[in-house]
Amino acid sequence: MKPRAIGPNHPNFAAINHRIFVTWLKTLTGTCAMFGLVLLAFYEFGSAKLVHELTHSWFTYLWLAFPVISWWYSAKLSLIMAKAKPADPNVPEEKRLIDLVHAVWLESGLKYRPPVFIASSPLPNAFATGPIHRKAVVAATRGLFEIGLTDDEIKAVFSHELSHVRNYDVAINSFQAILSSLLFLILNFALQTIFGSLKLLSFIFGKNGGGFLRRMLSDFESGVVFYGVFWLVSQVTVIIQMFVTRSRESAADAYGSRMTGNPCALATALEKLTQYVEKHRPTGKEKAFWLALRPATIVDPIYDVYPNFNKPKVDKHKSLWQWVKYYWIELHLTHPDTAERIEVLEQMNGGSCPRV
């Protein structure tokens, strides 16, 4: 089925297509960066012994299998975590959602219509996941019905979600996880080899002196350096992965806008969602649930809006430490800041959107 999206004659077509190009460029940049780190690590530490260790270790296959399994069962895992059940066409609000998602699906170009589920959370949100088109699902929380979204806004939300399905975004993010796992396997082997012969404390005890104390301090020294290297590498890989994830969220905004021809509907929907989040942030077990599911949702209910903290470029009175803290957190976000998303949607619209 070909998508029945807006055509070249639509006034928003050129701006939306430009945004789609930018998001794919960011995705490619992040993927190349991660792949480059893997190649660099293999270039520096690669050897026949390394290849033998990697291909003959059960830990290698277990480590690499985890992101693959998570990708293949992404739909089932997400539905279980969300305690989601199939939408009931006999319930008016759920029937409304089924009909609106069906209308969006007709515009999406997807061959298989994903089933609609309802999650039990009172926090308004929506998500789509699945390894391939045939196994994809979409879901809304109970809270999505409580914030007064119009039909156009709900269609905009699910055009965003179906864009994730259409572009295999779950697979793209899982591929990043596989590259990250491979990088850690290479470094684990290399650092164990290096630290196995570390002699930085020899000047204290002599070549063979020190006995148990020397061995204990050497193990401690190796552990500290080992942990430090892995922490640094993990931060770099997470930042790259989140950069790619945010680019896919931006792409879904753009593809969804091209699907409906109405970027402002998504802008006002995002505004309503984040206004609720600001007043009803999840805590306790609910927060733990959203921490696990937030990469798949349309807004991040944990970190989407920073309470009581304006952007440094807007608030000039923030200290250098606050600037660093803000941008460090921002580098680890799964979604672009909502205010930025709305600004980009307005650019794609060719003018400002109504405010809630």
N, C-alpha and C positions, 0 to 999 in steps of 0.2 A: 504494500500500500504506500503510495507517495503522500508526503505531507501536504496538507492543504493550507500551508502557512501564507503569510502576506507575500505579495509579489514585488518586483522591482519598481512598480509604479506607486507603491505605498510611500507616503512621506517619511516614514521612519525606517524604511528598508536599508538605506545606505549607512546610517548611523549604527543600526543594530548589527549589520554585517561586519562593519569595522570593529565593533566590540567583540564579536565572535572571533575574528582573526587575532585580536590582541590576546584573548584568553587562551587560544590554542598556542600562540607563541610563548606565553608564560608556561603553559603545561610542558611544551617541548623543552624549554630552557631548564626547568626543574628536573625533568627526566634525564636530560643530558648531563646535568650536574651530578646527579646521583650515580648514573652509569660511569661518569668520569672518575668519581671517587673509587668505585670498584676497580676500574682499570688501573688507576694509580696505585692502589694497594697491591694489586696483583703484580704490577710492574716492579714495585719495590721489594716485595716479599715472595713473589711467585717462584716456584721451583718444582722439580719433579716430585720431591718429598711432599710439598704442599698439596699438589694434585692427588698424590696417593693418599694422604691423610684425609682430604676432603671427600674423596670418592669411596673410601673404605671405612668411614665412620658412620655408625647408626645415628649419632647426634646430628650430623650434617643433614641427613634426610628428615629427621624429626624437626629440626630447626626450620628447614625450608618448607616442610609440609604444612606447618601451622598457618601461614598466610594463605596458602592454596586452599586448605580446608575451610578457613574462615571466609574466603571468597565464594567457594562453591555453595556453602550453606548459609550465606549472608542473609538471605530472606528468612529462612527458618529461625536463625539465631535472633534476628531483630524482632520478629513477631513474638518469640518466646519471652525475650527481655521486656517487651512492651506490653505483654499480657493482652495481645490483640486478638480479636475475634472477627470473623467475616461480617461485613455490613449487612444488616437485615433490611430488605426492601419493604418490610411491613411497618417499619418505624419511619415516620415522615422525614425527620432530619437526616437519617441515614439513606433513605430513598433519594432525597435531594442530592446528597453527596455522590451516590452511585450515578445518577443522571448527569451531573456536572462533570465528573471524571470521564464518563463515556463520551461526552461532547468534546472534551479536550483530547481524548485518545483518537477520535476521528481526525483531528488536526495534526496529530503527532507523527504520522507516517509509520507507526509501529504495526507490525503484522499481528502480534498477539496482544489481546487486551488484558492488562494486569488486574487481578482481583483486588477489591477494595476491602480494607480491614479497619476496624475501630479499636484504638488502644484505650486502656482504662484511665490514663492520666488526666487530671483536670487541667493541666497546663496546656494551653493551646499550641499545637505544633503539627507538623506533617512530615512524612518521610517516604522515600521510595528506595528499594534496594533489590538486589538479585544479581546473580552472576551473568546471566544472559537474558535476552528479551523474553524467552519462553517461560523463564522461572521468576520473572520480576513480580513484585507486589508493591502496592501503594497503601498508605495508611494515614489516618487522621486521629488525633486524640479527641476525647470527649470535649475537652476544653475549647477546641476549635469552633464548636457550635455556639459558644457562649460570648464571643467578642464582637458579634454583629457584622461579620463579613458578608458582603454582597455576593451575588452569584458571580459577577465578573472577577471579584477578588479571589473567590475560591477557585475559579478556573485558572486564574493567574498563578496561584499557589501550586496547583497540580500540573500546570504546564511546565513550571520549574522542575517539579519532581519527575515528570515523564521525560524531561530533557536529560536528566541523569541516566535514566534507563536507556534512552536512545543512543547516548554517547558512550555507553559502557564505562561510566565513571567509577563504579565499584571495582571493575577490573583494572583501571588505570591506577587507582590508589593501592590496590593489592599488589600490582607490579612494583610500585615503589617500596612496599614492605618487603618483597622478595629481594630486591636489590640491597636494601638495608640489611637484611639478614645475611646475605652473602658477604657483604662488607665486614660484618662483625665476625663471621666465621674465619675469614682470611686474617683479620687482625688478631683474633684469639690465638690462632696457630703461631703467627709471627711473634707476638709478644711473649708467649710461653717459651718459645725458642730463645728469644733474647734474654729474658729474665732468668732463664735456667742457668746462664753463665754470667750473671751480673756480679761484678766484683768492686762496687763503689766503696765498700767499707774495708777493703784490704789495707788501706793506709793506716787504719786504726789498730788492727790486730796482727798485721803482717800477712804474709802469703797464706800460711796454714794455721795461724793462731786464732784464739778466741773460742774455739769449740762450740758448745751449745749456744752461748750468748751471741756469737757472731752469726750463726745460722739463723737464730731467731730474728735478729735485727735485719739480716739480709732478706728474710721472708717478709718482714714488715715493710721494708723499703720497697721490695718488688710489688707487694700488694698495693701500697699507696700509689706508686707510679702507674701500675696496671689499671687501678680504678680511675685515676685521673685521666689517662688516655681514653679509656672507654667512655667516661662521662663526657669528655669533650667531643668525641666522635658521635656519641648518641645525640648530643645537642645539635650538632651540625646536620645529622640525618633527619632529625625531627623537624628542624626548621625548613629543610628542603621539602620534606613530605607535606608539611602544612602549607608551604607555598604552592605546591601542586594542588592540594585539596582546595585551597581558597580560589585558585584559578578555575577549578571545575565548578565551584559555586557561582563564580562570576559568569562562567559560560552558561550555566543553567538559567541564570537570570536573563541572559541575552537570547538564548534559544527559546526560552519560554515567551519572551516579549515578541520574538519573530513569529511564534506560533499563534499568538493572540492579536498581535498588532497593537497592544495596549500596555506599554511599560508602566503607565501610571497606576493601573489596577494592582500590579505587584508592589509598587511603591507604597500605596496606602495600606495594603495588606501587611507588609513588613512593619509599617509604622504602628498599626494596631497590635500586632504580635509583640513587638518590643515594649510598647507602653504597658502591656499586661505583665511582661517579664520583669520590668523594672519594679513593679509593685508586689509581685508574687514570686520572688526567687525561690527555687526549690531548696530544701534543706534535708539533712539526714539521709534516710534510705532513698528518698525521691531524687536527691542530688546525685547519689551514687549511680542510680539508674540512668539519669541523663548524661552523666560523665561518659558512660559506656556507649550511649546511643547518639550523642550529639553530632558526630561527624556526618550522620545520615539525615539530620533534620534540616528544615528550611531556615530556622534561626537557632543559634546556640543559646539555650536558656541559662547557661552558667556564666559565660564570659562575653556574651554578645554586646552588652552595654555595661560599661564600667560605672558603678555607682559612685557619685560624689567625686568624679575625676574627669576633667575636661582634657581634650587633647593638648599637648604642649604647644603645638603650633597655633592654637587658639588662645590658650591661657598662658601668657608670658610670665606669670608670677611663679610658676613651678620651678623647683630646684633641679639641678643637673641630675641628681639621683632619681628624682621622680620622672624625669624625661627617660632616663635609661630604663627604669622599671616599667614604664608604660610601653616602650617599644619592644622590650624583651618579652613582655606578655603578648604583645600584638603579633610577634613572630611565631608564637606557638598557637595562634588561634586557628580553628578549623574553618571559620567563615570570615569574610571581610566585615569590617565594622558596618553596622546597618546604615548609619548616616552616609557613609561612602557609597553603599549599594544604592540608596535612594538617589544620591547625586548623579551616579552613573545612569540610572534608569531615566532620570530627567533629561540627561544629555541625549539618550537614545530617543526620547520623546520629542526632542527639539524645543523644549521649554519646560517651565516648572509644572509640577503636578499639584493637585489639591492636597491640602494638609488636613489631617484628622482633627 
